[in-house]
Every structure is written in structure tokens, then in C-alpha cells.
């Protein structure tokens, strides 16, 4: 599935905020990187706005699935970032 997108804010290499969606929903996603003693921390926040009642109901019913997908995506992102860090170290 394709979505329209727009970069809302960008501060390389620390932050990016994007808006994606279609006629049924819009998601504003914020990614903030910061240095820690252990390495790099990623803070993620997403705000979703739905266009109609049907989309709101479906979002509520399938919220567990959305959370599961997000968890898998963040786990994969962490794995990729850590493997890249090992290659460049």
C-alpha cells in the first residue's frame, strides 16, 4: 500500500518528523535520537487522526495488531542499527 507523505521537521542527525496517510487516516510520527552512556536512544511518538467513524472503530478493534506490527518494526530497526554499528566499529 502506498501513502502520501510529508517531512514535518528535520534536524540531521538528531530528529525527523513525518506525516503519512491517505483519505482514511493521517499519522504524524516523530523520531528523536539522543546520545546516552550506553549508546544511542531512540524516542518515538505517533499521533493518529482518523477521517471517519468506521476508521475509528477499525483502529480500536485492531489496535493490538498495530501495536504488534510497531513492536516488530522497532525490534528490526534496533537489530539493523546494532549490526551497522558493529560493522563500522
Biopython code that builds the backbone (N, CA, C, O; Angstrom):
import numpy as np
from Bio.PDB.StructureBuilder import StructureBuilder

atoms = [
    (1, "UNK", "N", (0.842, -1.178, 0.000)),
    (1, "UNK", "CA", (0.000, 0.000, 0.000)),
    (1, "UNK", "C", (0.886, 1.239, 0.000)),
    (1, "UNK", "O", (1.904, 1.275, 0.691)),
    (2, "UNK", "N", (0.514, 2.232, -0.753)),
    (2, "UNK", "CA", (1.239, 3.492, -0.792)),
    (2, "UNK", "C", (0.502, 4.553, -0.005)),
    (2, "UNK", "O", (-0.727, 4.569, 0.057)),
    (3, "UNK", "N", (1.287, 5.450, 0.604)),
    (3, "UNK", "CA", (0.735, 6.560, 1.355)),
    (3, "UNK", "C", (1.417, 7.845, 0.912)),
    (3, "UNK", "O", (2.586, 7.840, 0.529)),
    (4, "UNK", "N", (0.685, 8.932, 0.968)),
    (4, "UNK", "CA", (1.300, 10.235, 0.762)),
    (4, "UNK", "C", (2.079, 10.576, 2.014)),
    (4, "UNK", "O", (1.684, 10.203, 3.118)),
    (5, "UNK", "N", (3.189, 11.286, 1.848)),
    (5, "UNK", "CA", (3.989, 11.648, 2.998)),
    (5, "UNK", "C", (4.548, 13.051, 2.887)),
    (5, "UNK", "O", (4.668, 13.616, 1.800)),
    (6, "UNK", "N", (4.883, 13.591, 4.037)),
    (6, "UNK", "CA", (5.445, 14.933, 4.110)),
    (6, "UNK", "C", (6.406, 14.991, 5.293)),
    (6, "UNK", "O", (6.082, 14.529, 6.387)),
    (7, "UNK", "N", (7.571, 15.550, 5.071)),
    (7, "UNK", "CA", (8.516, 15.756, 6.173)),
    (7, "UNK", "C", (8.089, 17.021, 6.910)),
    (7, "UNK", "O", (8.034, 18.105, 6.329)),
    (8, "UNK", "N", (7.789, 16.868, 8.193)),
    (8, "UNK", "CA", (7.338, 17.995, 9.011)),
    (8, "UNK", "C", (8.499, 18.753, 9.631)),
    (8, "UNK", "O", (8.457, 19.977, 9.755)),
    (9, "UNK", "N", (9.541, 18.018, 10.021)),
    (9, "UNK", "CA", (10.717, 18.637, 10.634)),
    (9, "UNK", "C", (11.903, 17.702, 10.423)),
    (9, "UNK", "O", (11.751, 16.484, 10.337)),
    (10, "UNK", "N", (13.085, 18.305, 10.343)),
    (10, "UNK", "CA", (14.291, 17.507, 10.124)),
    (10, "UNK", "C", (15.477, 18.244, 10.716)),
    (10, "UNK", "O", (15.735, 19.400, 10.379)),
    (11, "UNK", "N", (16.193, 17.571, 11.598)),
    (11, "UNK", "CA", (17.387, 18.134, 12.214)),
    (11, "UNK", "C", (18.447, 17.032, 12.234)),
    (11, "UNK", "O", (18.609, 16.328, 13.231)),
    (12, "UNK", "N", (19.163, 16.896, 11.118)),
    (12, "UNK", "CA", (20.137, 15.827, 10.990)),
    (12, "UNK", "C", (21.276, 16.020, 11.976)),
    (12, "UNK", "O", (21.778, 17.137, 12.106)),
    (13, "UNK", "N", (21.698, 14.996, 12.662)),
    (13, "UNK", "CA", (21.260, 13.607, 12.643)),
    (13, "UNK", "C", (20.355, 13.249, 13.824)),
    (13, "UNK", "O", (20.245, 12.077, 14.185)),
    (14, "UNK", "N", (19.710, 14.245, 14.422)),
    (14, "UNK", "CA", (19.020, 14.014, 15.691)),
    (14, "UNK", "C", (17.527, 13.761, 15.604)),
    (14, "UNK", "O", (16.978, 13.077, 16.468)),
    (15, "UNK", "N", (16.851, 14.286, 14.594)),
    (15, "UNK", "CA", (15.390, 14.229, 14.621)),
    (15, "UNK", "C", (14.802, 14.291, 13.226)),
    (15, "UNK", "O", (15.309, 14.974, 12.337)),
    (16, "UNK", "N", (13.702, 13.546, 13.065)),
    (16, "UNK", "CA", (12.875, 13.665, 11.871)),
    (16, "UNK", "C", (11.422, 13.472, 12.297)),
    (16, "UNK", "O", (11.114, 12.629, 13.140)),
    (17, "UNK", "N", (10.552, 14.255, 11.710)),
    (17, "UNK", "CA", (9.114, 14.127, 11.947)),
    (17, "UNK", "C", (8.448, 14.051, 10.576)),
    (17, "UNK", "O", (8.743, 14.850, 9.687)),
    (18, "UNK", "N", (7.551, 13.087, 10.413)),
    (18, "UNK", "CA", (6.883, 12.890, 9.128)),
    (18, "UNK", "C", (5.383, 12.744, 9.316)),
    (18, "UNK", "O", (4.900, 12.331, 10.370)),
    (19, "UNK", "N", (4.664, 13.095, 8.263)),
    (19, "UNK", "CA", (3.210, 12.890, 8.230)),
    (19, "UNK", "C", (2.930, 11.958, 7.069)),
    (19, "UNK", "O", (3.339, 12.232, 5.940)),
    (20, "UNK", "N", (2.227, 10.841, 7.336)),
    (20, "UNK", "CA", (1.845, 9.919, 6.280)),
    (20, "UNK", "C", (0.370, 9.604, 6.415)),
    (20, "UNK", "O", (-0.202, 9.739, 7.497)),
    (21, "UNK", "N", (-0.247, 9.185, 5.326)),
    (21, "UNK", "CA", (-1.644, 8.806, 5.402)),
    (21, "UNK", "C", (-2.310, 8.751, 4.050)),
    (21, "UNK", "O", (-1.664, 8.799, 3.003)),
    (22, "UNK", "N", (-3.614, 8.650, 4.104)),
    (22, "UNK", "CA", (-4.454, 8.634, 2.917)),
    (22, "UNK", "C", (-5.795, 9.270, 3.278)),
    (22, "UNK", "O", (-5.876, 10.020, 4.251)),
    (23, "UNK", "N", (-6.831, 8.987, 2.524)),
    (23, "UNK", "CA", (-8.117, 9.620, 2.787)),
    (23, "UNK", "C", (-8.792, 9.118, 4.068)),
    (23, "UNK", "O", (-9.745, 9.737, 4.541)),
    (24, "UNK", "N", (-8.308, 8.002, 4.637)),
    (24, "UNK", "CA", (-8.924, 7.438, 5.843)),
    (24, "UNK", "C", (-8.241, 7.842, 7.142)),
    (24, "UNK", "O", (-8.893, 7.923, 8.183)),
    (25, "UNK", "N", (-6.946, 8.093, 7.092)),
    (25, "UNK", "CA", (-6.224, 8.419, 8.323)),
    (25, "UNK", "C", (-4.961, 9.211, 8.011)),
    (25, "UNK", "O", (-4.476, 9.229, 6.880)),
    (26, "UNK", "N", (-4.450, 9.859, 9.040)),
    (26, "UNK", "CA", (-3.169, 10.557, 8.976)),
    (26, "UNK", "C", (-2.397, 10.210, 10.246)),
    (26, "UNK", "O", (-2.957, 10.207, 11.342)),
    (27, "UNK", "N", (-1.115, 9.921, 10.090)),
    (27, "UNK", "CA", (-0.242, 9.655, 11.224)),
    (27, "UNK", "C", (0.915, 10.644, 11.190)),
    (27, "UNK", "O", (1.611, 10.763, 10.181)),
    (28, "UNK", "N", (1.114, 11.344, 12.287)),
    (28, "UNK", "CA", (2.292, 12.181, 12.474)),
    (28, "UNK", "C", (3.251, 11.384, 13.358)),
    (28, "UNK", "O", (2.929, 11.058, 14.500)),
    (29, "UNK", "N", (4.432, 11.073, 12.820)),
    (29, "UNK", "CA", (5.414, 10.266, 13.541)),
    (29, "UNK", "C", (6.664, 11.096, 13.804)),
    (29, "UNK", "O", (7.142, 11.818, 12.929)),
    (30, "UNK", "N", (7.182, 10.980, 15.015)),
    (30, "UNK", "CA", (8.353, 11.738, 15.451)),
    (30, "UNK", "C", (9.431, 10.768, 15.926)),
    (30, "UNK", "O", (9.172, 9.898, 16.757)),
    (31, "UNK", "N", (10.629, 10.925, 15.398)),
    (31, "UNK", "CA", (11.774, 10.104, 15.767)),
    (31, "UNK", "C", (12.868, 11.037, 16.276)),
    (31, "UNK", "O", (13.313, 11.931, 15.555)),
    (32, "UNK", "N", (13.297, 10.828, 17.511)),
    (32, "UNK", "CA", (14.322, 11.673, 18.118)),
    (32, "UNK", "C", (15.462, 10.776, 18.594)),
    (32, "UNK", "O", (15.236, 9.835, 19.355)),
    (33, "UNK", "N", (16.690, 11.064, 18.147)),
    (33, "UNK", "CA", (17.867, 10.320, 18.588)),
    (33, "UNK", "C", (18.655, 11.167, 19.578)),
    (33, "UNK", "O", (18.804, 12.375, 19.395)),
    (34, "UNK", "N", (19.152, 10.529, 20.620)),
    (34, "UNK", "CA", (19.993, 11.237, 21.582)),
    (34, "UNK", "C", (21.075, 10.293, 22.094)),
    (34, "UNK", "O", (20.862, 9.085, 22.196)),
    (35, "UNK", "N", (22.237, 10.858, 22.413)),
    (35, "UNK", "CA", (23.350, 10.063, 22.923)),
    (35, "UNK", "C", (23.126, 9.741, 24.390)),
    (35, "UNK", "O", (22.634, 10.563, 25.163)),
    (36, "UNK", "N", (23.503, 8.518, 24.752)),
    (36, "UNK", "CA", (23.475, 8.096, 26.155)),
    (36, "UNK", "C", (24.813, 7.435, 26.471)),
    (36, "UNK", "O", (25.642, 7.248, 25.580)),
    (37, "UNK", "N", (25.017, 7.090, 27.711)),
    (37, "UNK", "CA", (26.240, 6.392, 28.103)),
    (37, "UNK", "C", (26.322, 5.034, 27.404)),
    (37, "UNK", "O", (27.408, 4.590, 27.030)),
    (38, "UNK", "N", (25.175, 4.379, 27.227)),
    (38, "UNK", "CA", (25.144, 3.059, 26.611)),
    (38, "UNK", "C", (25.229, 3.106, 25.085)),
    (38, "UNK", "O", (25.532, 2.092, 24.457)),
    (39, "UNK", "N", (24.968, 4.253, 24.486)),
    (39, "UNK", "CA", (24.972, 4.344, 23.028)),
    (39, "UNK", "C", (24.001, 5.423, 22.562)),
    (39, "UNK", "O", (24.127, 6.590, 22.932)),
    (40, "UNK", "N", (23.047, 5.021, 21.757)),
    (40, "UNK", "CA", (22.061, 5.953, 21.211)),
    (40, "UNK", "C", (20.667, 5.538, 21.640)),
    (40, "UNK", "O", (20.332, 4.353, 21.646)),
    (41, "UNK", "N", (19.865, 6.516, 21.995)),
    (41, "UNK", "CA", (18.475, 6.272, 22.395)),
    (41, "UNK", "C", (17.557, 6.804, 21.297)),
    (41, "UNK", "O", (17.775, 7.891, 20.762)),
    (42, "UNK", "N", (16.521, 6.017, 20.967)),
    (42, "UNK", "CA", (15.510, 6.436, 20.012)),
    (42, "UNK", "C", (14.208, 6.652, 20.762)),
    (42, "UNK", "O", (13.686, 5.732, 21.392)),
    (43, "UNK", "N", (13.687, 7.860, 20.694)),
    (43, "UNK", "CA", (12.355, 8.147, 21.224)),
    (43, "UNK", "C", (11.426, 8.272, 20.031)),
    (43, "UNK", "O", (11.730, 8.969, 19.063)),
    (44, "UNK", "N", (10.290, 7.591, 20.110)),
    (44, "UNK", "CA", (9.327, 7.548, 19.016)),
    (44, "UNK", "C", (7.957, 7.929, 19.546)),
    (44, "UNK", "O", (7.539, 7.462, 20.606)),
    (45, "UNK", "N", (7.262, 8.776, 18.807)),
    (45, "UNK", "CA", (5.898, 9.148, 19.170)),
    (45, "UNK", "C", (5.083, 9.222, 17.885)),
    (45, "UNK", "O", (5.557, 9.724, 16.866)),
    (46, "UNK", "N", (3.862, 8.722, 17.941)),
    (46, "UNK", "CA", (2.976, 8.788, 16.779)),
    (46, "UNK", "C", (1.608, 9.268, 17.225)),
    (46, "UNK", "O", (1.086, 8.854, 18.259)),
    (47, "UNK", "N", (1.044, 10.152, 16.417)),
    (47, "UNK", "CA", (-0.298, 10.672, 16.659)),
    (47, "UNK", "C", (-1.139, 10.340, 15.436)),
    (47, "UNK", "O", (-0.779, 10.689, 14.312)),
    (48, "UNK", "N", (-2.261, 9.665, 15.660)),
    (48, "UNK", "CA", (-3.107, 9.239, 14.549)),
    (48, "UNK", "C", (-4.437, 9.976, 14.587)),
    (48, "UNK", "O", (-5.053, 10.128, 15.642)),
    (49, "UNK", "N", (-4.863, 10.424, 13.427)),
    (49, "UNK", "CA", (-6.155, 11.077, 13.281)),
    (49, "UNK", "C", (-6.929, 10.332, 12.200)),
    (49, "UNK", "O", (-6.423, 10.122, 11.098)),
    (50, "UNK", "N", (-8.143, 9.940, 12.517)),
    (50, "UNK", "CA", (-8.963, 9.211, 11.556)),
    (50, "UNK", "C", (-10.009, 10.133, 10.943)),
    (50, "UNK", "O", (-10.449, 11.109, 11.551)),
    (51, "UNK", "N", (-10.391, 9.785, 9.710)),
    (51, "UNK", "CA", (-11.283, 10.659, 8.950)),
    (51, "UNK", "C", (-12.760, 10.388, 9.208)),
    (51, "UNK", "O", (-13.601, 11.259, 8.987)),
    (52, "UNK", "N", (-13.081, 9.168, 9.681)),
    (52, "UNK", "CA", (-14.494, 8.841, 9.841)),
    (52, "UNK", "C", (-14.697, 7.827, 10.968)),
    (52, "UNK", "O", (-13.737, 7.271, 11.502)),
    (53, "UNK", "N", (-15.939, 7.602, 11.311)),
    (53, "UNK", "CA", (-16.282, 6.700, 12.411)),
    (53, "UNK", "C", (-15.850, 5.271, 12.130)),
    (53, "UNK", "O", (-15.366, 4.587, 13.032)),
    (54, "UNK", "N", (-16.015, 4.805, 10.894)),
    (54, "UNK", "CA", (-15.617, 3.444, 10.543)),
    (54, "UNK", "C", (-14.124, 3.226, 10.809)),
    (54, "UNK", "O", (-13.731, 2.209, 11.380)),
    (55, "UNK", "N", (-13.310, 4.176, 10.394)),
    (55, "UNK", "CA", (-11.865, 4.071, 10.607)),
    (55, "UNK", "C", (-11.541, 4.081, 12.095)),
    (55, "UNK", "O", (-10.650, 3.352, 12.531)),
    (56, "UNK", "N", (-12.239, 4.883, 12.879)),
    (56, "UNK", "CA", (-12.023, 4.909, 14.326)),
    (56, "UNK", "C", (-12.351, 3.561, 14.959)),
    (56, "UNK", "O", (-11.604, 3.069, 15.805)),
    (57, "UNK", "N", (-13.467, 2.965, 14.549)),
    (57, "UNK", "CA", (-13.867, 1.653, 15.082)),
    (57, "UNK", "C", (-12.843, 0.588, 14.707)),
    (57, "UNK", "O", (-12.449, -0.223, 15.544)),
    (58, "UNK", "N", (-12.414, 0.592, 13.445)),
    (58, "UNK", "CA", (-11.435, -0.400, 12.995)),
    (58, "UNK", "C", (-10.105, -0.204, 13.738)),
    (58, "UNK", "O", (-9.448, -1.178, 14.104)),
    (59, "UNK", "N", (-9.718, 1.043, 13.957)),
    (59, "UNK", "CA", (-8.499, 1.315, 14.715)),
    (59, "UNK", "C", (-8.586, 0.768, 16.126)),
    (59, "UNK", "O", (-7.616, 0.213, 16.641)),
    (60, "UNK", "N", (-9.740, 0.921, 16.751)),
    (60, "UNK", "CA", (-9.938, 0.406, 18.101)),
    (60, "UNK", "C", (-9.895, -1.127, 18.105)),
    (60, "UNK", "O", (-9.242, -1.726, 18.960)),
    (61, "UNK", "N", (-10.587, -1.761, 17.155)),
    (61, "UNK", "CA", (-10.666, -3.219, 17.104)),
    (61, "UNK", "C", (-9.319, -3.866, 16.787)),
    (61, "UNK", "O", (-9.008, -4.942, 17.299)),
    (62, "UNK", "N", (-8.525, -3.215, 15.949)),
    (62, "UNK", "CA", (-7.260, -3.792, 15.526)),
    (62, "UNK", "C", (-6.046, -3.090, 16.126)),
    (62, "UNK", "O", (-4.933, -3.214, 15.614)),
    (63, "UNK", "N", (-6.263, -2.359, 17.206)),
    (63, "UNK", "CA", (-5.162, -1.678, 17.882)),
    (63, "UNK", "C", (-4.073, -2.634, 18.328)),
    (63, "UNK", "O", (-2.890, -2.299, 18.271)),
    (64, "UNK", "N", (-4.459, -3.821, 18.771)),
    (64, "UNK", "CA", (-3.485, -4.832, 19.197)),
    (64, "UNK", "C", (-2.576, -5.219, 18.039)),
    (64, "UNK", "O", (-1.378, -5.428, 18.233)),
    (65, "UNK", "N", (-3.139, -5.316, 16.833)),
    (65, "UNK", "CA", (-2.353, -5.681, 15.664)),
    (65, "UNK", "C", (-1.370, -4.565, 15.306)),
    (65, "UNK", "O", (-0.212, -4.821, 14.975)),
    (66, "UNK", "N", (-1.848, -3.337, 15.380)),
    (66, "UNK", "CA", (-0.989, -2.187, 15.102)),
    (66, "UNK", "C", (0.180, -2.149, 16.081)),
    (66, "UNK", "O", (1.316, -1.909, 15.674)),
    (67, "UNK", "N", (-0.083, -2.381, 17.362)),
    (67, "UNK", "CA", (0.982, -2.394, 18.362)),
    (67, "UNK", "C", (1.978, -3.523, 18.094)),
    (67, "UNK", "O", (3.183, -3.346, 18.268)),
    (68, "UNK", "N", (1.479, -4.666, 17.677)),
    (68, "UNK", "CA", (2.348, -5.803, 17.364)),
    (68, "UNK", "C", (3.255, -5.480, 16.176)),
    (68, "UNK", "O", (4.449, -5.778, 16.207)),
    (69, "UNK", "N", (2.695, -4.878, 15.143)),
    (69, "UNK", "CA", (3.484, -4.501, 13.966)),
    (69, "UNK", "C", (4.540, -3.472, 14.348)),
    (69, "UNK", "O", (5.692, -3.579, 13.928)),
    (70, "UNK", "N", (4.156, -2.476, 15.140)),
    (70, "UNK", "CA", (5.103, -1.451, 15.576)),
    (70, "UNK", "C", (6.241, -2.072, 16.382)),
    (70, "UNK", "O", (7.407, -1.727, 16.188)),
    (71, "UNK", "N", (5.901, -2.981, 17.276)),
    (71, "UNK", "CA", (6.926, -3.643, 18.087)),
    (71, "UNK", "C", (7.912, -4.396, 17.185)),
    (71, "UNK", "O", (9.122, -4.321, 17.400)),
    (72, "UNK", "N", (7.411, -5.110, 16.192)),
    (72, "UNK", "CA", (8.280, -5.846, 15.268)),
    (72, "UNK", "C", (9.159, -4.888, 14.464)),
    (72, "UNK", "O", (10.344, -5.154, 14.263)),
    (73, "UNK", "N", (8.588, -3.786, 14.010)),
    (73, "UNK", "CA", (9.358, -2.814, 13.240)),
    (73, "UNK", "C", (10.470, -2.196, 14.093)),
    (73, "UNK", "O", (11.596, -2.045, 13.619)),
    (74, "UNK", "N", (10.168, -1.842, 15.329)),
    (74, "UNK", "CA", (11.171, -1.233, 16.199)),
    (74, "UNK", "C", (12.253, -2.245, 16.581)),
    (74, "UNK", "O", (13.424, -1.881, 16.692)),
    (75, "UNK", "N", (11.879, -3.497, 16.781)),
    (75, "UNK", "CA", (12.860, -4.544, 17.070)),
    (75, "UNK", "C", (13.798, -4.714, 15.890)),
    (75, "UNK", "O", (15.010, -4.833, 16.065)),
    (76, "UNK", "N", (13.240, -4.727, 14.690)),
    (76, "UNK", "CA", (14.056, -4.870, 13.479)),
    (76, "UNK", "C", (14.962, -3.652, 13.278)),
    (76, "UNK", "O", (16.121, -3.800, 12.890)),
    (77, "UNK", "N", (14.447, -2.467, 13.537)),
    (77, "UNK", "CA", (15.254, -1.258, 13.434)),
    (77, "UNK", "C", (16.435, -1.317, 14.398)),
    (77, "UNK", "O", (17.557, -0.960, 14.036)),
    (78, "UNK", "N", (16.179, -1.769, 15.627)),
    (78, "UNK", "CA", (17.237, -1.896, 16.635)),
    (78, "UNK", "C", (18.294, -2.894, 16.168)),
    (78, "UNK", "O", (19.491, -2.634, 16.288)),
    (79, "UNK", "N", (17.854, -4.035, 15.636)),
    (79, "UNK", "CA", (18.791, -5.047, 15.143)),
    (79, "UNK", "C", (19.655, -4.490, 14.017)),
    (79, "UNK", "O", (20.867, -4.702, 13.999)),
    (80, "UNK", "N", (19.043, -3.788, 13.091)),
    (80, "UNK", "CA", (19.787, -3.221, 11.970)),
    (80, "UNK", "C", (20.782, -2.158, 12.448)),
    (80, "UNK", "O", (21.927, -2.128, 11.995)),
    (81, "UNK", "N", (20.350, -1.299, 13.350)),
    (81, "UNK", "CA", (21.241, -0.251, 13.853)),
    (81, "UNK", "C", (22.418, -0.858, 14.595)),
    (81, "UNK", "O", (23.550, -0.400, 14.438)),
    (82, "UNK", "N", (22.167, -1.885, 15.405)),
    (82, "UNK", "CA", (23.246, -2.510, 16.146)),
    (82, "UNK", "C", (24.178, -3.278, 15.239)),
    (82, "UNK", "O", (25.385, -3.289, 15.479)),
    (83, "UNK", "N", (23.665, -3.922, 14.207)),
    (83, "UNK", "CA", (24.541, -4.653, 13.295)),
    (83, "UNK", "C", (25.390, -3.679, 12.488)),
    (83, "UNK", "O", (26.557, -3.966, 12.222)),
    (84, "UNK", "N", (24.837, -2.539, 12.092)),
    (84, "UNK", "CA", (25.572, -1.494, 11.374)),
    (84, "UNK", "C", (26.669, -0.916, 12.257)),
    (84, "UNK", "O", (27.771, -0.643, 11.783)),
    (85, "UNK", "N", (26.373, -0.730, 13.535)),
    (85, "UNK", "CA", (27.361, -0.192, 14.469)),
    (85, "UNK", "C", (28.533, -1.157, 14.619)),
    (85, "UNK", "O", (29.675, -0.715, 14.743)),
    (86, "UNK", "N", (28.278, -2.455, 14.611)),
    (86, "UNK", "CA", (29.351, -3.450, 14.734)),
    (86, "UNK", "C", (30.241, -3.444, 13.500)),
    (86, "UNK", "O", (31.454, -3.625, 13.599)),
    (87, "UNK", "N", (29.633, -3.236, 12.336)),
    (87, "UNK", "CA", (30.396, -3.228, 11.082)),
    (87, "UNK", "C", (31.342, -2.040, 11.031)),
    (87, "UNK", "O", (32.478, -2.164, 10.573)),
    (88, "UNK", "N", (30.866, -0.871, 11.508)),
    (88, "UNK", "CA", (31.695, 0.336, 11.430)),
    (88, "UNK", "C", (32.656, 0.478, 12.602)),
    (88, "UNK", "O", (33.538, 1.336, 12.565)),
    (89, "UNK", "N", (32.513, -0.334, 13.630)),
    (89, "UNK", "CA", (33.384, -0.214, 14.808)),
    (89, "UNK", "C", (34.739, -0.852, 14.574)),
    (89, "UNK", "O", (35.590, -0.838, 15.464)),
]
sb = StructureBuilder()
sb.init_structure("model")
sb.init_model(0)
sb.init_chain("A")
sb.init_seg("    ")
for serial, (resi, resn, name, xyz) in enumerate(atoms, 1):
    if name == "N":
        sb.init_residue(resn, " ", resi, " ")
    sb.init_atom(name, np.array(xyz, "f"), 0.0, 1.0, " ", f" {name:<3s}", serial, name[0])
structure = sb.get_structure()
